[in-house]
């Protein structure tokens, strides 16, 4: 299926008005890229896919950790990817590549990435299991899947609690897909952080 058909068939609603808020530097206080990289990063990582990258705030940070590698900023919205391209160029960053996705499908080859990461994306997904299977396809053997999303509790900001994912449900979803070795990392104040291996 084409990206456009995939996006339409899943009825995935994308609110582009959120994009400026996603660039708010304050987000990085609650989701520090250094802390996230401390869990998923390392010298073995040469390719990372940031699923639901939005304007690419995290993709740009991770790209700085991979001077010889590449970060794919993958998103449904052309408006988001235009921001990624603009901000990468302004920062002189040449190793972030915008990729337009469908609601599930990502137009990259099998076994592309050492790390696939979702940051505050999972609760938006219409087909969460399908997206996890697609992430599994994109990972190299031994690669890491990372899911960060809002804790289902009172937080200073974030979506209504009824929209959020329960961490135990996401844990179970990872175990329903071909991933193994699910781990919980209690390192972020308002978000849960799970990793699993291909």
Buried (B, 14 or more C-beta within 10 A) or exposed (E): EEBEEBBEBBEBEBEEEEBEEBEEEEBBEBBBBEEBBEBBBEEEBEBBBBBBBBBBBBBBBBBBBBEEBBBBBBBBBEBBBEBBBEBBEEEEBEBBBBBBBBBBBBEBEEBBBBBBBBBBBBBBBEBBEBBBBBBBBBBBEEBBBBBBBBBBEEBEEBEEEEEBBEBEEBBEBBEEBEBEEBBEBEEBEBBBBBBBBB
